Amino acid sequence: MRARGRAFDAIIGYCYGRASGTPQGKIYRRLAGQAFWEELSGDSQFYMKILQAMKDLPTAHRKEYDAERTKLANRLTQGFGLNFVTSDGQIDWDKLLRFNSGTGKPGSLLKVKADPATGQVVLEEDIATEEEIIEDFIEPEEEE
């Protein structure tokens, strides 16, 4: 880079705070908060613009987020109940511990999904592997 007339300017950046300067014996600068965001954007008020976006954007999508979070919690609870809760409502700790921490390959679990027509959590006919269950909880199948 020096051959082209440019110098490398290493920066350790912190999104917030007041850290600044070059630590003794180091080849990088530290920048934080307003100074960091101004270095990146060229705008001395960019850190305030980020704050405004963080206040407004989540509020605009809060209702949708809460609804999706509730659905996920319901699917997780239903799946847990089907697989690790006894008929009298007690957690089957032995089964849960064997599944979660045993040295053998975990057995199959009953799989639940959301019915696209009703939104209700329903039991699938097939038995799922642990990986399939985790995938479905993280990214449920898209409705067609």
SVG drawing of the C-alpha trace seen along z (x, -y; Angstrom):
<svg xmlns="http://www.w3.org/2000/svg" viewBox="-58 -16 65 61">
<polyline fill="none" stroke="black" stroke-width="0.4" points="0.0,0.0 2.8,-2.4 4.2,-1.8 0.9,-3.3 1.2,-6.3 -1.4,-4.9 -1.0,-4.0 -2.9,-1.3 -4.8,-2.8 -5.8,0.1 -8.7,-0.8 -10.3,1.2 -13.9,-0.2 -16.4,-0.1 -20.0,-0.9 -20.5,-2.8 -18.3,-4.3 -15.4,-6.8 -12.3,-4.7 -9.8,-6.5 -6.1,-6.8 -3.3,-4.4 -2.4,-1.9 1.3,-2.0 3.3,0.1 0.4,1.0 -0.1,0.2 -3.8,-0.5 -6.0,-3.3 -9.0,-2.8 -12.2,-4.7 -15.6,-4.4 -19.0,-5.9 -19.4,-9.2 -15.8,-9.2 -16.1,-5.6 -19.3,-6.2 -18.0,-9.5 -14.8,-7.8 -17.0,-5.2 -19.6,-7.6 -18.1,-11.0 -21.2,-12.3 -20.6,-13.6 -24.3,-12.9 -24.4,-9.4 -24.4,-7.8 -27.6,-9.7 -29.2,-8.6 -28.5,-5.0 -30.2,-5.5 -33.2,-6.9 -33.4,-4.0 -33.1,-1.6 -36.0,-3.3 -38.4,-3.6 -37.9,-0.4 -38.4,2.2 -41.5,0.3 -43.0,0.4 -42.6,4.2 -43.2,5.0 -46.7,6.5 -45.6,8.8 -42.5,9.8 -44.5,10.6 -47.0,12.7 -44.2,14.8 -42.4,15.1 -45.6,16.3 -46.1,18.9 -42.5,20.2 -42.9,20.4 -46.1,22.4 -44.5,24.8 -41.5,25.3 -43.7,25.9 -46.0,28.3 -43.1,30.3 -41.4,30.4 -44.7,31.5 -45.3,34.3 -41.8,35.7 -40.7,35.0 -43.9,34.6 -45.7,37.5 -49.5,37.9 -49.9,36.5 -48.0,33.3 -44.6,34.1 -41.3,33.5 -39.7,36.9 -36.2,35.8 -34.6,39.2 -35.8,39.2 -34.9,35.5 -31.4,36.0 -30.8,39.2 -31.9,37.3 -29.9,34.2 -26.7,35.6 -26.5,39.3 -23.5,40.8 -25.8,42.8 -27.6,41.4 -30.8,39.7 -34.0,41.5 -36.6,40.0 -39.1,37.5 -42.6,36.7 -42.7,33.8 -45.2,30.9 -45.9,28.3 -48.3,25.4 -51.3,26.2 -51.3,23.6 -55.1,23.5 -55.7,23.0 -52.4,22.0 -52.9,24.7 -49.9,26.8 -50.5,30.4 -48.7,33.7 -47.1,34.9 -47.7,38.5 -44.0,39.3 -41.3,39.4 -38.6,36.8 -34.9,36.7 -33.4,34.2 -32.0,32.2 -35.3,32.0 -37.0,30.8 -34.4,28.1 -34.7,27.0 -38.4,26.8 -38.4,24.7 -35.9,22.3 -37.3,22.1 -40.8,23.5 -41.9,24.7 -43.3,22.0 -47.0,22.1 -47.8,22.8"/>
</svg>
